[in-house]
Amino acid sequence: MNTSKLLIANKIREAREWKEITQVGMAKRLGIARQTYLDLESAKTEPRVSTLMKIAEVTERPLTWFLFEDNPASRPCVQEDTQQLINMLAEVPPSLRARLIELNLSFISCWFEQQNKSHK
C-alpha cells in the first residue's frame, strides 16, 4: 500500500479520535456516507482535497499535518511558505481555487510516490 496514502488515513483517524468524534459523527459533519468515511480511515480511498480541508477544519488540525510524517508547521520556513500560499490562494476566485488546490495536490502526491519508490 502507498505509504503516503496510509499516512493520511492514519492522520485522519488520529485527528478524529483526538476530537472525540465517532466515525458516524465525522461522516455526518463532512456530509458523506459512513462507508465513504470508513474507506478514508482504512486507506481504501484517498480523500478529495475539499474533504481533507473539511476534516482539517472539523478537527482543528492544519492541513499540512495530514500530509507529512513530522509536523512541518513547527519549522519556520515551512510555516512561512504555507502562510504565503494561503494568502495567495485567498485572492483567487473560489471556483478556480478549488481546481488549483486539486491540481497541486496531484503534483505533490506524484512527488511523494516518486520519493517512496526511491527509498525502497
N, CA and C atoms as an extended XYZ file, in Angstrom:
360
Properties=species:S:1:pos:R:3:atomname:S:1:resname:S:1:resid:I:1 pbc="F F F"
N         0.842       -1.182        0.000 N   MET     1
C         0.000        0.000        0.000 CA  MET     1
C         0.885        1.243        0.000 C   MET     1
N         0.450        2.275       -0.692 N   ASN     2
C         1.150        3.544       -0.777 CA  ASN     2
C         1.356        4.126        0.619 C   ASN     2
N         2.596        4.455        0.957 N   THR     3
C         2.929        4.958        2.291 CA  THR     3
C         2.236        6.276        2.592 C   THR     3
N         2.210        7.206        1.637 N   SER     4
C         1.562        8.497        1.887 CA  SER     4
C         0.056        8.334        2.059 C   SER     4
N        -0.536        7.396        1.335 N   LYS     5
C        -1.968        7.126        1.456 CA  LYS     5
C        -2.289        6.596        2.865 C   LYS     5
N        -1.450        5.702        3.344 N   LEU     6
C        -1.624        5.140        4.675 CA  LEU     6
C        -1.383        6.197        5.753 C   LEU     6
N        -0.402        7.060        5.546 N   LEU     7
C        -0.117        8.143        6.483 CA  LEU     7
C        -1.328        9.049        6.636 C   LEU     7
N        -1.905        9.459        5.520 N   ILE     8
C        -3.074       10.339        5.549 CA  ILE     8
C        -4.234        9.652        6.259 C   ILE     8
N        -4.476        8.395        5.954 N   ALA     9
C        -5.569        7.655        6.601 CA  ALA     9
C        -5.365        7.592        8.111 C   ALA     9
N        -4.145        7.308        8.538 N   ASN    10
C        -3.854        7.246        9.971 CA  ASN    10
C        -4.032        8.603       10.640 C   ASN    10
N        -3.626        9.658        9.953 N   LYS    11
C        -3.771       11.008       10.500 CA  LYS    11
C        -5.252       11.391       10.605 C   LYS    11
N        -6.055       10.978        9.632 N   ILE    12
C        -7.493       11.261        9.679 CA  ILE    12
C        -8.108       10.598       10.909 C   ILE    12
N        -7.771        9.330       11.125 N   ARG    13
C        -8.289        8.613       12.296 CA  ARG    13
C        -7.806        9.256       13.587 C   ARG    13
N        -6.516        9.559       13.641 N   GLU    14
C        -5.930       10.153       14.845 CA  GLU    14
C        -6.589       11.497       15.180 C   GLU    14
N        -6.800       12.318       14.176 N   ALA    15
C        -7.420       13.627       14.394 CA  ALA    15
C        -8.856       13.479       14.885 C   ALA    15
N        -9.587       12.540       14.308 N   ARG    16
C       -10.978       12.304       14.724 CA  ARG    16
C       -11.020       11.851       16.172 C   ARG    16
N       -10.156       10.901       16.511 N   GLU    17
C       -10.122       10.390       17.882 CA  GLU    17
C        -9.695       11.481       18.864 C   GLU    17
N        -8.774       12.328       18.462 N   TRP    18
C        -8.315       13.430       19.303 CA  TRP    18
C        -9.463       14.372       19.649 C   TRP    18
N       -10.363       14.585       18.677 N   LYS    19
C       -11.528       15.445       18.900 CA  LYS    19
C       -12.700       14.678       19.515 C   LYS    19
N       -12.501       13.382       19.755 N   GLU    20
C       -13.518       12.511       20.353 CA  GLU    20
C       -14.822       12.521       19.555 C   GLU    20
N       -14.653       12.350       18.251 N   ILE    21
C       -15.794       12.273       17.340 CA  ILE    21
C       -15.880       10.846       16.838 C   ILE    21
N       -17.080       10.292       16.801 N   THR    22
C       -17.252        8.942       16.272 CA  THR    22
C       -17.108        8.977       14.749 C   THR    22
N       -16.918        7.807       14.165 N   GLN    23
C       -16.840        7.731       12.708 CA  GLN    23
C       -18.153        8.192       12.081 C   GLN    23
N       -19.258        7.800       12.671 N   VAL    24
C       -20.576        8.217       12.159 CA  VAL    24
C       -20.717        9.736       12.279 C   VAL    24
N       -20.301       10.265       13.433 N   GLY    25
C       -20.376       11.706       13.644 CA  GLY    25
C       -19.532       12.481       12.646 C   GLY    25
N       -18.346       11.968       12.355 N   MET    26
C       -17.469       12.640       11.398 CA  MET    26
C       -18.083       12.588        9.998 C   MET    26
N       -18.604       11.439        9.628 N   ALA    27
C       -19.233       11.315        8.312 CA  ALA    27
C       -20.374       12.324        8.169 C   ALA    27
N       -21.172       12.476        9.220 N   LYS    28
C       -22.281       13.442        9.183 CA  LYS    28
C       -21.763       14.863        9.037 C   LYS    28
N       -20.715       15.196        9.791 N   ARG    29
C       -20.155       16.557        9.715 CA  ARG    29
C       -19.584       16.850        8.334 C   ARG    29
N       -19.074       15.831        7.679 N   LEU    30
C       -18.489       16.004        6.353 CA  LEU    30
C       -19.533       15.915        5.241 C   LEU    30
N       -20.715       15.429        5.584 N   GLY    31
C       -21.770       15.277        4.584 CA  GLY    31
C       -21.514       14.138        3.622 C   GLY    31
N       -20.868       13.072        4.134 N   ILE    32
C       -20.594       11.904        3.294 CA  ILE    32
C       -21.156       10.658        3.972 C   ILE    32
N       -21.278        9.596        3.212 N   ALA    33
C       -21.782        8.335        3.758 CA  ALA    33
C       -20.776        7.753        4.759 C   ALA    33
N       -21.277        7.025        5.732 N   ARG    34
C       -20.425        6.407        6.749 CA  ARG    34
C       -19.376        5.506        6.090 C   ARG    34
N       -19.789        4.702        5.130 N   GLN    35
C       -18.856        3.795        4.459 CA  GLN    35
C       -17.762        4.564        3.715 C   GLN    35
N       -18.129        5.665        3.117 N   THR    36
C       -17.142        6.503        2.432 CA  THR    36
C       -16.100        6.984        3.425 C   THR    36
N       -16.563        7.392        4.612 N   TYR    37
C       -15.622        7.843        5.634 CA  TYR    37
C       -14.745        6.689        6.119 C   TYR    37
N       -15.345        5.523        6.323 N   LEU    38
C       -14.570        4.357        6.754 CA  LEU    38
C       -13.486        4.018        5.733 C   LEU    38
N       -13.800        4.171        4.461 N   ASP    39
C       -12.823        3.908        3.404 CA  ASP    39
C       -11.647        4.892        3.475 C   ASP    39
N       -11.910        6.117        3.924 N   LEU    40
C       -10.832        7.098        4.084 CA  LEU    40
C        -9.906        6.685        5.219 C   LEU    40
N       -10.488        6.275        6.352 N   GLU    41
C        -9.683        5.892        7.514 CA  GLU    41
C        -8.931        4.579        7.305 C   GLU    41
N        -9.432        3.725        6.447 N   SER    42
C        -8.768        2.448        6.207 CA  SER    42
C        -7.830        2.503        4.993 C   SER    42
N        -7.709        3.677        4.409 N   ALA    43
C        -6.838        3.919        3.250 CA  ALA    43
C        -7.298        3.193        1.989 C   ALA    43
N        -8.566        2.780        1.949 N   LYS    44
C        -9.086        2.184        0.722 CA  LYS    44
C        -9.218        3.243       -0.367 C   LYS    44
N        -9.549        4.465        0.058 N   THR    45
C        -9.622        5.582       -0.882 CA  THR    45
C        -8.900        6.779       -0.285 C   THR    45
N        -8.403        7.642       -1.171 N   GLU    46
C        -7.766        8.876       -0.733 CA  GLU    46
C        -8.828        9.975       -0.708 C   GLU    46
N        -8.732       10.863        0.270 N   PRO    47
C        -9.732       11.931        0.329 CA  PRO    47
C        -9.525       12.965       -0.766 C   PRO    47
N       -10.616       13.555       -1.182 N   ARG    48
C       -10.524       14.701       -2.080 CA  ARG    48
C        -9.923       15.842       -1.269 C   ARG    48
N        -9.361       16.795       -1.954 N   VAL    49
C        -8.771       17.945       -1.269 CA  VAL    49
C        -9.834       18.643       -0.424 C   VAL    49
N       -11.003       18.834       -0.999 N   SER    50
C       -12.069       19.526       -0.264 CA  SER    50
C       -12.464       18.752        0.993 C   SER    50
N       -12.493       17.430        0.926 N   THR    51
C       -12.828       16.617        2.095 CA  THR    51
C       -11.731       16.718        3.139 C   THR    51
N       -10.489       16.655        2.713 N   LEU    52
C        -9.386       16.766        3.658 CA  LEU    52
C        -9.380       18.145        4.320 C   LEU    52
N        -9.733       19.167        3.561 N   MET    53
C        -9.812       20.513        4.128 CA  MET    53
C       -10.918       20.583        5.188 C   MET    53
N       -12.050       19.928        4.929 N   LYS    54
C       -13.140       19.903        5.912 CA  LYS    54
C       -12.726       19.136        7.162 C   LYS    54
N       -12.022       18.020        6.971 N   ILE    55
C       -11.548       17.235        8.114 CA  ILE    55
C       -10.592       18.085        8.952 C   ILE    55
N        -9.703       18.811        8.288 N   ALA    56
C        -8.767       19.689        8.996 CA  ALA    56
C        -9.529       20.748        9.799 C   ALA    56
N       -10.561       21.287        9.203 N   GLU    57
C       -11.364       22.312        9.883 CA  GLU    57
C       -12.096       21.728       11.093 C   GLU    57
N       -12.752       20.604       10.906 N   VAL    58
C       -13.514       19.969       11.991 CA  VAL    58
C       -12.605       19.551       13.143 C   VAL    58
N       -11.434       19.040       12.809 N   THR    59
C       -10.526       18.528       13.844 CA  THR    59
C        -9.548       19.583       14.361 C   THR    59
N        -9.615       20.767       13.767 N   GLU    60
C        -8.749       21.879       14.171 CA  GLU    60
C        -7.265       21.530       14.042 C   GLU    60
N        -6.946       20.817       12.976 N   ARG    61
C        -5.558       20.477       12.661 CA  ARG    61
C        -5.179       21.200       11.374 C   ARG    61
N        -3.922       21.640       11.249 N   PRO    62
C        -3.518       22.256        9.988 CA  PRO    62
C        -3.514       21.223        8.861 C   PRO    62
N        -3.878       21.651        7.685 N   LEU    63
C        -3.935       20.750        6.537 CA  LEU    63
C        -2.600       20.044        6.327 C   LEU    63
N        -1.512       20.750        6.515 N   THR    64
C        -0.188       20.157        6.308 CA  THR    64
C         0.081       19.009        7.277 C   THR    64
N        -0.545       19.031        8.433 N   TRP    65
C        -0.349       17.969        9.429 CA  TRP    65
C        -0.751       16.604        8.872 C   TRP    65
N        -1.765       16.599        8.007 N   PHE    66
C        -2.257       15.348        7.427 CA  PHE    66
C        -1.324       14.810        6.346 C   PHE    66
N        -0.466       15.655        5.811 N   LEU    67
C         0.331       15.289        4.649 CA  LEU    67
C         1.767       14.895        4.939 C   LEU    67
N         2.258       15.228        6.109 N   PHE    68
C         3.664       14.994        6.408 CA  PHE    68
C         3.852       14.144        7.646 C   PHE    68
N         4.912       13.355        7.627 N   GLU    69
C         5.254       12.468        8.735 CA  GLU    69
C         5.474       13.260       10.021 C   GLU    69
N         6.347       14.238        9.937 N   ASP    70
C         6.555       15.107       11.095 CA  ASP    70
C         5.727       16.362       10.882 C   ASP    70
N         5.711       17.250       11.838 N   ASN    71
C         4.897       18.453       11.718 CA  ASN    71
C         5.710       19.590       11.110 C   ASN    71
N         5.550       19.834        9.811 N   PRO    72
C         6.334       20.868        9.164 CA  PRO    72
C         5.974       22.263        9.657 C   PRO    72
N         4.798       22.419       10.250 N   ALA    73
C         4.398       23.727       10.749 CA  ALA    73
C         5.330       24.202       11.864 C   ALA    73
N         6.049       23.272       12.487 N   SER    74
C         6.970       23.657       13.549 CA  SER    74
C         8.286       24.201       12.994 C   SER    74
N         8.497       24.026       11.689 N   ARG    75
C         9.707       24.556       11.055 CA  ARG    75
C         9.376       25.912       10.449 C   ARG    75
N        10.058       26.983       10.864 N   PRO    76
C         9.711       28.338       10.437 CA  PRO    76
C         9.599       28.525        8.933 C   PRO    76
N        10.539       27.985        8.140 N   CYS    77
C        10.482       28.224        6.696 CA  CYS    77
C         9.230       27.605        6.077 C   CYS    77
N         8.837       26.446        6.537 N   VAL    78
C         7.636       25.797        6.003 CA  VAL    78
C         6.396       26.559        6.431 C   VAL    78
N         6.395       27.021        7.668 N   GLN    79
C         5.250       27.784        8.159 CA  GLN    79
C         5.081       29.069        7.343 C   GLN    79
N         6.179       29.748        7.058 N   GLU    80
C         6.128       30.973        6.257 CA  GLU    80
C         5.654       30.671        4.838 C   GLU    80
N         6.189       29.611        4.241 N   ASP    81
C         5.777       29.217        2.892 CA  ASP    81
C         4.296       28.879        2.850 C   ASP    81
N         3.847       28.150        3.857 N   THR    82
C         2.437       27.755        3.921 CA  THR    82
C         1.549       28.976        4.044 C   THR    82
N         1.926       29.915        4.911 N   GLN    83
C         1.132       31.135        5.074 CA  GLN    83
C         1.102       31.953        3.792 C   GLN    83
N         2.225       32.033        3.107 N   GLN    84
C         2.280       32.763        1.843 CA  GLN    84
C         1.338       32.110        0.821 C   GLN    84
N         1.348       30.797        0.766 N   LEU    85
C         0.457       30.075       -0.151 CA  LEU    85
C        -1.006       30.313        0.206 C   LEU    85
N        -1.331       30.271        1.475 N   ILE    86
C        -2.708       30.524        1.930 CA  ILE    86
C        -3.139       31.931        1.532 C   ILE    86
N        -2.272       32.908        1.749 N   ASN    87
C        -2.595       34.297        1.401 CA  ASN    87
C        -2.841       34.453       -0.092 C   ASN    87
N        -2.012       33.801       -0.894 N   MET    88
C        -2.172       33.881       -2.340 CA  MET    88
C        -3.464       33.201       -2.781 C   MET    88
N        -3.748       32.034       -2.221 N   LEU    89
C        -4.968       31.309       -2.594 CA  LEU    89
C        -6.224       32.069       -2.192 C   LEU    89
N        -6.148       32.837       -1.114 N   ALA    90
C        -7.306       33.601       -0.655 CA  ALA    90
C        -7.734       34.649       -1.679 C   ALA    90
N        -6.826       35.064       -2.547 N   GLU    91
C        -7.132       36.079       -3.553 CA  GLU    91
C        -7.662       35.488       -4.859 C   GLU    91
N        -7.625       34.177       -4.974 N   VAL    92
C        -8.105       33.503       -6.184 CA  VAL    92
C        -9.603       33.225       -6.030 C   VAL    92
N       -10.390       33.417       -7.092 N   PRO    93
C       -11.829       33.114       -7.013 CA  PRO    93
C       -12.058       31.662       -6.555 C   PRO    93
N       -13.076       31.433       -5.703 N   PRO    94
C       -13.301       30.098       -5.110 CA  PRO    94
C       -13.342       28.943       -6.105 C   PRO    94
N       -13.996       29.112       -7.243 N   SER    95
C       -14.090       28.003       -8.201 CA  SER    95
C       -12.720       27.641       -8.761 C   SER    95
N       -11.909       28.627       -9.036 N   LEU    96
C       -10.566       28.377       -9.545 CA  LEU    96
C        -9.662       27.878       -8.422 C   LEU    96
N        -9.853       28.387       -7.207 N   ARG    97
C        -9.049       27.982       -6.052 CA  ARG    97
C        -9.140       26.476       -5.833 C   ARG    97
N       -10.347       25.944       -5.865 N   ALA    98
C       -10.541       24.502       -5.651 CA  ALA    98
C        -9.793       23.696       -6.713 C   ALA    98
N        -9.831       24.158       -7.946 N   ARG    99
C        -9.151       23.449       -9.039 CA  ARG    99
C        -7.626       23.528       -8.870 C   ARG    99
N        -7.119       24.699       -8.482 N   LEU   100
C        -5.683       24.854       -8.265 CA  LEU   100
C        -5.198       23.942       -7.144 C   LEU   100
N        -5.946       23.881       -6.081 N   ILE   101
C        -5.572       23.017       -4.958 CA  ILE   101
C        -5.558       21.563       -5.403 C   ILE   101
N        -6.594       21.170       -6.122 N   GLU   102
C        -6.682       19.790       -6.600 CA  GLU   102
C        -5.497       19.425       -7.492 C   GLU   102
N        -5.167       20.291       -8.428 N   LEU   103
C        -4.053       20.017       -9.337 CA  LEU   103
C        -2.722       19.970       -8.597 C   LEU   103
N        -2.504       20.916       -7.703 N   ASN   104
C        -1.239       20.945       -6.972 CA  ASN   104
C        -1.111       19.776       -6.021 C   ASN   104
N        -2.204       19.347       -5.439 N   LEU   105
C        -2.139       18.175       -4.570 CA  LEU   105
C        -1.780       16.939       -5.394 C   LEU   105
N        -2.246       16.896       -6.643 N   SER   106
C        -1.864       15.791       -7.530 CA  SER   106
C        -0.369       15.804       -7.788 C   SER   106
N         0.185       16.983       -8.031 N   PHE   107
C         1.627       17.097       -8.244 CA  PHE   107
C         2.394       16.654       -6.999 C   PHE   107
N         1.941       17.097       -5.849 N   ILE   108
C         2.608       16.747       -4.592 CA  ILE   108
C         2.509       15.244       -4.355 C   ILE   108
N         1.344       14.661       -4.640 N   SER   109
C         1.173       13.212       -4.484 CA  SER   109
C         2.137       12.447       -5.381 C   SER   109
N         2.299       12.917       -6.608 N   CYS   110
C         3.244       12.273       -7.530 CA  CYS   110
C         4.659       12.346       -6.974 C   CYS   110
N         5.021       13.490       -6.407 N   TRP   111
C         6.347       13.643       -5.817 CA  TRP   111
C         6.538       12.653       -4.672 C   TRP   111
N         5.517       12.529       -3.784 N   PHE   112
C         5.612       11.585       -2.674 CA  PHE   112
C         5.756       10.154       -3.176 C   PHE   112
N         4.984        9.808       -4.188 N   GLU   113
C         5.076        8.455       -4.749 CA  GLU   113
C         6.478        8.187       -5.276 C   GLU   113
N         7.051        9.169       -5.975 N   GLN   114
C         8.394        9.017       -6.508 CA  GLN   114
C         9.410        8.860       -5.380 C   GLN   114
N         9.241        9.649       -4.313 N   GLN   115
C        10.139        9.558       -3.160 CA  GLN   115
C        10.042        8.183       -2.501 C   GLN   115
N         8.816        7.685       -2.374 N   ASN   116
C         8.618        6.369       -1.763 CA  ASN   116
C         9.268        5.274       -2.587 C   ASN   116
N         9.191        5.374       -3.897 N   LYS   117
C         9.806        4.379       -4.778 CA  LYS   117
C        11.325        4.423       -4.669 C   LYS   117
N        11.877        5.623       -4.554 N   SER   118
C        13.335        5.745       -4.497 CA  SER   118
C        13.903        5.304       -3.146 C   SER   118
N        13.077        5.255       -2.099 N   HIS   119
C        13.534        4.839       -0.772 CA  HIS   119
C        13.354        3.340       -0.524 C   HIS   119
N        12.776        2.648       -1.474 N   LYS   120
C        12.527        1.204       -1.295 CA  LYS   120
C        13.727        0.409       -1.731 C   LYS   120
